[in-house]
């Protein structure tokens, strides 16, 4: 039973991650990952922090990853998908990201 629940969660995360990828605009530079953590590259630090704040204003909490953790001018937002995220959550997330990053 334990492995079954774990497997279901993994499949859920995979499906939600795929949905996010499908719903994001082609303009969004998403670094896909086989884990539950994805990165959206924004570029400069100031723009990344601005996008992060705009998303927080919409109720979305993403982490801004900046130098020296990542190379200069490749600041990004870290998106973590969990099994507790519903399809509507992912749709809202993608919609807000598409709106804020144009």
C-alpha positions as CSV (number, residue, x, y, z in Angstrom):
1,X,0.0,0.0,0.0
2,X,2.8,2.4,0.9
3,X,4.4,2.0,-2.5
4,X,1.1,2.4,-4.2
5,X,0.5,5.8,-2.6
6,X,4.0,6.9,-3.3
7,X,3.6,5.9,-7.0
8,X,0.3,7.7,-7.2
9,X,1.9,10.9,-5.8
10,X,4.8,10.6,-8.3
11,X,2.3,10.2,-11.2
12,X,0.3,13.2,-10.0
13,X,3.4,15.4,-9.9
14,X,4.4,14.2,-13.3
15,X,0.9,14.9,-14.7
16,X,0.7,18.4,-13.1
17,X,4.2,19.3,-14.3
18,X,3.2,18.3,-17.8
19,X,0.1,20.4,-17.6
20,X,2.2,23.4,-16.5
21,X,4.5,22.9,-19.5
22,X,1.5,22.7,-21.8
23,X,-0.2,25.8,-20.4
24,X,2.8,28.1,-20.3
25,X,3.2,30.5,-23.2
26,X,6.0,29.6,-25.7
27,X,7.6,32.9,-24.6
28,X,8.3,31.5,-21.2
29,X,11.8,30.0,-20.8
30,X,11.0,26.9,-18.7
31,X,13.8,24.6,-17.7
32,X,12.0,21.3,-17.4
33,X,13.1,18.8,-14.9
34,X,12.1,15.2,-14.2
35,X,11.6,16.2,-10.5
36,X,8.9,18.3,-9.0
37,X,11.1,21.4,-9.2
38,X,11.1,23.6,-12.4
39,X,12.8,26.9,-13.2
40,X,11.6,29.8,-15.2
41,X,14.5,31.9,-16.4
42,X,13.7,35.6,-16.3
43,X,17.2,37.1,-16.8
44,X,18.3,40.1,-14.8
45,X,17.9,40.1,-11.0
46,X,15.6,43.2,-10.9
47,X,13.1,41.9,-13.4
48,X,13.1,38.5,-11.6
49,X,12.3,40.1,-8.3
50,X,9.6,42.3,-10.0
51,X,7.9,39.3,-11.5
52,X,8.1,37.4,-8.2
53,X,6.4,40.3,-6.4
54,X,3.7,40.6,-9.1
55,X,2.9,36.9,-8.7
56,X,2.8,37.2,-4.9
57,X,0.2,39.9,-5.3
58,X,-1.9,37.3,-7.1
59,X,-1.4,34.8,-4.3
60,X,1.4,32.8,-5.9
61,X,4.6,32.2,-3.9
62,X,7.6,31.3,-6.0
63,X,11.2,31.7,-5.0
64,X,13.5,34.0,-6.9
65,X,16.9,32.4,-7.5
66,X,19.7,34.9,-8.1
67,X,23.5,35.2,-8.4
68,X,25.6,33.8,-7.0
69,X,23.4,30.7,-6.9
70,X,22.9,31.0,-10.7
71,X,25.1,32.7,-13.3
72,X,24.7,36.5,-13.8
73,X,21.7,37.5,-16.0
74,X,20.1,34.1,-15.6
75,X,18.0,34.8,-12.5
76,X,14.9,32.6,-12.4
77,X,11.9,31.6,-10.5
78,X,11.7,28.2,-8.8
79,X,8.4,26.4,-9.2
80,X,7.7,23.4,-7.0
81,X,4.8,21.2,-8.0
82,X,3.3,18.9,-5.3
83,X,0.8,16.2,-5.4
84,X,-1.6,18.4,-3.4
85,X,-1.8,20.9,-6.2
86,X,-5.1,20.6,-8.1
87,X,-5.5,21.0,-11.9
88,X,-7.2,24.4,-11.2
89,X,-4.1,25.5,-9.2
90,X,-1.8,24.7,-12.1
91,X,-4.1,26.4,-14.6
92,X,-4.2,29.5,-12.4
93,X,-0.4,29.4,-11.9
94,X,0.2,29.2,-15.7
95,X,-2.3,31.9,-16.4
96,X,-0.7,34.3,-13.9
97,X,2.8,33.6,-15.2
98,X,1.7,34.1,-18.8
99,X,0.1,37.4,-17.8
100,X,3.0,38.7,-15.8
101,X,5.8,37.6,-18.1
102,X,5.0,39.0,-21.6
